[in-house]
Amino acid sequence: MELVRSDLILLHAPSVYDFRKKAILYGPISDVIPSSPVFEMYPIGFSSLLEYLHQRGMRARIINLAYLMLTRKNFDAEQLIKKLKCTAFGIDLHWLPHAQGSLEIAAICKRLHPGRPVIMGGYSASYFHRELINYPQVDFVLRGDSAEKPLFDLLRAIEQGTGDYSRVPNLTWKDGNTIRENDLSCVAADLDSFSNNYLSLFKCALLSADFKGFTSIRDWWEYPITAIMTCRGCVHNCVFCGGGSAGINDYCKRERPAFRPPKLLAHDIYTISRYINGPIFVVGDLRQSGDAYAYEALEELRRYAIKNQVVLELFKPADKTFFEAVARSISQVNFEFSPESHLETVRRFSGKLYSNEEIEATISAALQSGCKKFDLFFMIGLPRQTPGDALASVDYCRSLLQRFGKRLNPFISPLAPFIDPGSLAYEQSEKLGYKIFYRTLEEYRQALLQPSWKYTLGYETEWMSRQEIVSTTYEAALRLNRVKQEFGLIDPERAGKIEQRIHAAIKMMGHIDEILKNPDCTWQEEQLTILKPAIDSLSIATICGEDEIKWPAEKKRFNYFNIMKDMIFGRRGRPGMKKPSSMHKSCK
């Protein structure tokens, strides 16, 4: 229910708007992340935008349409949008799998509210901004990774009604029949002034009388995982990552990462722990800004004695000293590490320059220091990786489990559905052995409507065809599933169910292939509609169990007393936090 008019309503779309009607076998594209194939998890930057606008007296709210559509069978997104009252709509196109859904939601907003501008932003929106602005349902595109100030400036300009947006940084906009691109000059040099501690989300829910709309993933109220950003940008340059240093410098004009100061980072984690008793995922390796930064952040955390499960990322191997420092500061710690391949040659061509010996020393040191769970990720679709190479990663996982036991939790999944635009693999595809099938935003939008992830998959390599990537993914998943059962990570009943699902998914892909051989599109749709219930049942947790990527949460998931107290009286002070009036200085 909309109690008051908002200056901005941020809408998060499902990957495909008609996912409840269309028969699409999404495959294992989201099995190793918290969200479903609908990608209902909105960008963490939404909460930062919300807080920034609230601090300046603007009313803004988040409505996660993807979550509402996923969890409420009869939820009508159009009816909700029709009732909304706002100055402007903001829609994220951060991850490319939202190309279809985001544009469809934008079109609905424009049809139902023709006088209200639609603003889009995010990594993918930034990369494709020249094409995106030409869609009739899009009025503005905010580029880059620092949209807080530009969005505030744009909303003020919209409210003034002059039609002149030439002074809004980072903006691509329509000036009559002319497309204009303002300088991408606002790039946050530090993160002293930004926060995402979730209190603004709770306030937003209370003011709008909507306690579900801001929910980030389908089971969040039962499993309230939260995330904290350590930085914007990255010092590394993995060949398939659009957020690597080369890509982010190109389309976001970020020459170097901006880091959250250690004191504020630790306080962010503490603040969340006061409200929510679920796992806290710290996004970005603490060591990216150097060991001194990491140890200072850990020392600050030590003061707070956090009881939540905390998950730290490793972008490269770490030594015993680091893990001992972590153990002194965090009582319930877990790690995620993605070496991508067991082959050092393949790993090197993926941009990761370390040995298997270093990987194994890292796992050993982490477990010896009390790590609760160590997730290890291998990928399929890497440069110079053959099907045999990918399958051999499972043999390597088996040897690691034999050595380290079941606190180690390995995963293997495909690079799917797309290679990130802006990444080296995308921009230098021929040099690195990639064949990219889609190059325009419209091609990606259409690809997402294909009935099987094999046809959505946006690339193949010199060493693996599109079909081989798909078939190797399922074969590797079958083998790893059996290894996990052997070492007690999953029980025989669960392992059996996963194996059945993998075989059923393979069989379903064959059915879909046969249907698509018939040139009659109407007949194709009829046959796919018949198969839709079975297809939907095979699009979640295909290659591993849903709980395998989770960490424990307390039975008492929320501390409502602290939430209400801080909403009424204000939260505890944040050391070193800049006042809102100085936040604009972080833009060049």
N, C-alpha and C positions, 0 to 999 in steps of 0.2 A: 504494500500500500504506500502511495506517495503522499506524505503529510504536507510537505512544503516543496516549493519549486527549487530545483537544483541549478547551480551555474553549469555544472558538468555532470553527466552520467557516463561512467566508464562501463562499457559492455564487453564481455568476453564471449566470443562465439565458439561453437563446436567446430571441429575440423571440417565436417561436412554438415551443412544446415539440415538436410533431409535424412540424417542418419537413421531416424526412426522409421523411415519409409523405404529407403533404398537398401538393396541387398549388396553389401560390400564385405568381402572377407579381408579384414584389415591385416591379419597375420600378426606376427610377434613384434610389431613396430613399437609397442609401448610396454612390453613385458618386464623390462628392467628399470622402469621409472614409476613414480607413484600414481600417475594418472592412467586413465583408460585410453583406448584408441581414439576416443572423441577428443582427447587432449583438453580435458576440462580444467586443468591447472593453469590459472592465468599468471602472467609474468609478475615476479615479485616487485617490479617497479611500480605496479599499480598502487601499492600501499605507500610508497614514497611520494608519488604524485598526490595522493589523497591528503597526506599529512602536510605537504608543502602548501596546497591550496587552502586547507583548513586554517593553517597558521596565519594566512593573509586574509581571513574573513570570508572566503568563498565557500559555498556549499557544494560538496561533491559526494558522490556515492559510487559504489561498485555493484554491478549486477552480473553475476556469473550465469549467463544464459545456458552455457554448455552444461553446467552442473544441474540447473533446474530442469532442463530438457532430459537429462540422463536419469535423474532420480524421481521425476514425476511424470508418469505415463501420459496423463491428460493435460500437462502443462502446455499452454498456448503462448508461445513467445510473441507472436504478433499482437495478441490482445494486451499483453503486458506493455509492450512498446507503445502501443496506441494510447495508453493511459498516462504515460510518463510526461512530466512537465520539466523542461530544462531549457537553458540557453543554447547548449550544444551537446552533441554526443561524441564520446571518444571511444574508438574501437582499436584494439591492438591487432597488429599483424607482425608479431615478433618472430614466431616460428612459422616456417613456410607451410607446414601441414594445415595451417588455418586459412590458406589462400582462398578456398571456396567459401567456407563458413563466414569469414570476416566480411567479404565482399557482399554476401547475401544479406547479412544483418545490416550492413550499411545501406543496401538498396531498400530494405524494409523501413529503416528509419527515414530515409529520404521520401519514400512513398507516403508514409503515414504522417510525417512532419516535414513537408516540403520547405518550410521556412526556417528550419533548424539546421545549422551547418554540421557536417560530419567530419571529424578530425581523426586521422589515422597515424599510427606511429609504431616504432619497434624496429628490430634489426632488418626484417624482410621488407617492411615498408620503406626503410631508409635505402636499402639496396635498389629496390624497384620504384623509387619515388616518381620518376618521370613517366613511367607507364601507369602507375597507380593513380596519379592525379588526373589522368584522362578518362577514368571511369566516371560516368555522370553522377554516381552516388557519393563521390568523394570530393569534398571542398578544400581540405587542407591536409598536408602530410608534414608532420614534424620529424626531422631527420636527427640521427645521432643517438647517443645513449644518455643524454642529459636534458631531458624534456621538461623538467620542473619549471624553470624560469620561462622558457619559450611558451609553454602552455599557459602559464599565468598571464604573460604579456598578450598572447593571442586572445584569451577570453576577455581581457579588458578591452582590446581593440574591437572585438565582436560587439560587446555591450555599448561601446561608444557609437557604433553604427556608421562610421565614416567610409567604410569599404577600403581603407588604406591599411595594408598589413606589411608595408615595406620595412618597418622597423622591428618586426618580430624575427629574432634570430632563428636559424635552422629550418625556416619554413619554405615549403613549396606550395604555391597557391594559384588560384585562378583569378586573374584580373580581367573580367569580361571574357573575351575569346583568347586572351594571352596567358600563357603559363609563365609564372615568375618563380625564380629560385633565389631566396635570400641567402646570404652567406651562412655557412655552418660555422658560426663563430662562438657558440656557447658550448664549451666542452669542459665539464667540471674538472678542475685541477686537483681537488681534494674532496673527500666525503665527510668533512667535519660537520656540515650543516644538515646532512640528510640522515633519515632514520627510517626503519620499518619495524617498529616494535609492537605492532598489532593493536595498540590501544585506539588508534584512529579508526581501525576497522570496527571495533566494538562500539565506539561512539556513533559511527555512521549507521550501524545496524539499529541502534537505539533511536536515533533521530528519524530514520526512515521507516521504523517499525518493521524492519525486514531482517530477521536473524538467520536467514538461509542464503540470501542472495550473494553475500560476500564469501561463501564457502569455496575453498580452493580445489578440493578433490572430493570424489564421490563419497568416501567414507570418513571424511575429516572429523565429524563429530564423535565417531567411535575411535578414530586413530588420528589425533590432532598433531601431525607432524608440522613443524615450522621451519623456516629457512632464514638465514642471516647472510647478507652479502659482505664479503671482506673488501671487494674492490670492483671497479669497472675497468674493463680491459684485461689484458693478459700479457705476460712476458714471454710466453711460449708461442710456438707457431706450428701446431699439429696440422698436417696437410689437409685433413678433411673438416677442419673446424672453422666456421665463419666468424667465430669470436676470437680467433688467434690474432697475434700482433699485426700481421700483414693485412688481414681483412678489415680489422677494426680501424686501422689507420687509414685505409682506403675510403670506406664509405661512411665512417663516423668521425674521421679526422682526429682520432685519438692517437697522439704520438707516443704517449706513455700511460701506463695504468694509474688510476687514482685510487688511493687506499683509505679505508676507514681507519682513523687513529686507533691504536691498540686499546687505550682506555675506553673509548666509546664503543668499540667492538665488544669488549668484555661486558660493558654495561648493557648493551643491546641484548646479549645472551642472558644476562641476569634478569633483565626486565621481562623477557618472555617467560623465563622460569617462574616468575611470580604469578603469571596468569595461567600458564598451560603446563601440564605435567607430561607432555609427549616428547618425542625425540626432537632435537634441534639440529638441523643440518647446516653446517658452516660452509658456505659456497666459496670455493677458491682455496688453494693451498696457502696456509699461513706464511709459508716461507718465500712466497713470490717477491715480497719487498725486502727480503734478506733475513738472515737468522736473528738479527737484533730485534726486528719487528715481531717475529714469531715468539721469541722468548719473553718480550715485554707483554704481548697479549696474553700469553699463558700465565705469567706472573700476576697480571691483573685478574684473570679468571680465578686464580687460586684464592684470592680474597673473598670471593663470593660463594665458594663451596657449592657449586651447582650440583643438584641431585639428578637432573634429567639425563637421559641418554643423549650424548653429544656425538655427532658424526663429523669427522674431519676428512677432507680430501687430500690426497697425495698426488702431485703432478710429476714427481720424480722420487727416486729412492731416498730414504731418510736413515739416519744413524741412531745408535743406541742412546746417545745423549739427548736427542730430540724426544724420543719416546719416553725417556725417564722424566723429562720436563713436563710432558703431557700428563703422565701418570700422577705427578705431584699436584697438578692443577685441576684435573677432571677425573672424577671417580668412576663414571660410567662412560667410557670412551670407545668409539668404533671408528674404523677407517675404510675408505674407498680408494682403490688404486686401479688404474686402467693401463696396463702395459700393452694392450691390444693384441699382441701375438707372442707366442713362445719362441719364435724365431728372431734372433737379434738382427738379422739382415732386413726382414720385413719391418720390424719395429723401427729400424734406423730410417728406412724410406718413408715411414709414417711421421717422422719428426721427433722420435724419442730415442735419445742416445744413451742408453744404459744397458747393462748386461743382465743375463739371467742370474748370475751370482749376486748382483746387487739387489735384484728383486727378492731373492730368497733370504738374503741378509735382512732386508727391510721387514719381511713377514716375521722372521724369527725374532727380531728386536721388538716389534710391536706386540707379539703374543707374550713374550717374556716380561714385558712391562705391564701386562694386565689388560690388554685390548680384549673387549668382549666379543667382537665380531669383526672379521677382516674380509670385506668384499673385494673380489678380484675379477676384473672385466676383460674379456677377450672379444674381438670383433671379427666379422666376416665381411669381406669386400675391400680389403686393404690393398695398397699398391704392392705388386709382385707376390701376392698371396694366391696360391693355387687351392683348389678344393682339398687336396691331400694335406696341404699346410694347415688349413683351417681345422680339419678333423684331427690332426696331430696335436692341436692345442688341448684337446680333451685328454689325450694321453699324458700331457704335461700336467694338467690339473690333477689327474689321478696320482701322479708321483708326488705332487705337493701335498695332497690330502694324506697320503701315506706317511709323509714326513711330519706334517704340522697338525693333523687332526681336524675335527669338524668346527673349530672356531673360524677356520678359513672357509669362505663360501664363494666358490667360483661361478661365473656366469659366462655365457657365450651368446651373442646376438648379432644380427646384421646391422650394417650401416644403412638404415632405412627410415623413411622411404626415400629421402633425398640426400645428396651431397650438398652441404651448405654453400649457397652463392657467396662469393667473397673469399672462400677458402682457396688454398693453393691447388687442391685437386680440381676445383671448379674453374679457376682462372687460368691454370696451366695444365688443363686436362690431357692434352695430347702428349706433352712432355712426361707426365706422370703415369700415363697408360690408362686414363679414364675416358670413356665415351659417355658424354652427358646427353640425355635424350631431350631434356626440356631446357629452354633458355629464356623464355618470357614468362611473366606472371600469369598470363592467360593460359599458357600451356600447363603450368602447374595447377591452376584452378581446374582445368579439364581433367588432368591426370588423377586428381583426387576422387573423381566420380567413377573411376574404373571399378569393375566388380571384384577384382582380386589384387592383392598387394604386388603380385608379380608384374602386373601391367601398370601399376602406379610407380613402382620402383624407377627412380630417375636416372639410373646409370648402369653401366657394366664396366669391366676392366679387361685389359689384354689377357689376363690370366683366369678370369671367370666371367662367363656370360650371365645375363640376367637370370636365365633358368638355373644355371649352376649355383648362383648366389642363393636362390630360393631353396633348391634341393639340398644344398650343403648345410644351410641353416637348420633344416629339419633333421637331417642325419646327425649333425653335431649335437643338437638338442636331445635326441634319443640317447646318444652315447653318454652325454654328461648326466642325464637323468639317471641312468643305470649306475654311473659312478657315484652319484650322490646317495643313492640307496645303499650301495655297497659300504659306504663309510658312515652311514647313519645320519646324514644331514636331513633326509626325508624318510618316512616310514614306507614299507612296501605298498600299503594301500594307496597312499598319495602318489608314489612313483608309478603305480599301475594306471591310475587315472590320467596322469600326465601323458604317459605313453599312448593310451587310448586316444587322447585328444590330438596328439601329434599325428597319429595314423589317420584319424578322422579328417584333420585339416588337409593332409596330403590328398586323401580321396576326394574331398570337396573341391580342391583346386583342379583336379582332373575333370570333375563334373562341369565346373565353370568353363574350362578350356573347351570342352565338347559343345557346350551351349553357344559359345562365341563363334564356333565354326559356322553356325547357321547365319546367313546374312540378313534374316528377317529380324529387325530390331524390336518389333512389337512382340514377337515370339520369345526373343531373348528376355525381355522384361518380364513376361508372364512366367517363364520358367525360373528366373532368379527370384521372383516374388514368392513362388512356391517353396524355394529353398531358404528363404530369409530367416526363419526361426533357427534352423540348423546352423546357418552361416553366422548369425549373431552369437550363438553359443560357443563358437570356435574362434572368436575374435578377442577374447580376454584370457590371459594366463595360458597361452598355448604351449609355450616351451618351458615354463617353470611355474611353480605355485605362486599365488598372489602374496603369500606371507613370507616368501623367501627373501624378499628385498626389504622387509620391515624390521624395526627394532622395537623392543618392549615399551609400552606406555602404561602409566599408573592407572589403577582402577578409578581413582578420583582424577578425572582428566582436566578439569578446570577449577581454578581458584576464584570463584565468583565474588568473594568478599574483596579480594585485592583489585579485581577488575572494577567493581562498582566504586570502591573507595578512591581509586586513582581517576576515574571518570568524573567524580564529584569534586574532589579536592586537588586533583593534579598529581601527576606521577612524581616520583622522587627525582631530584636533580641529576643531570647527566654531566659528569666531569668534562670540562673542556668544550662543551657544546656551544657553537656560535649562536648568537641571537638571530632570529629570523631576518632582521633588517640587513644583516651582512651576508646573507646567503648568495646574493647575486654576484658577489665578488669572485665566486668560484668559476665564473664564465670568463673566458679570455676577452 
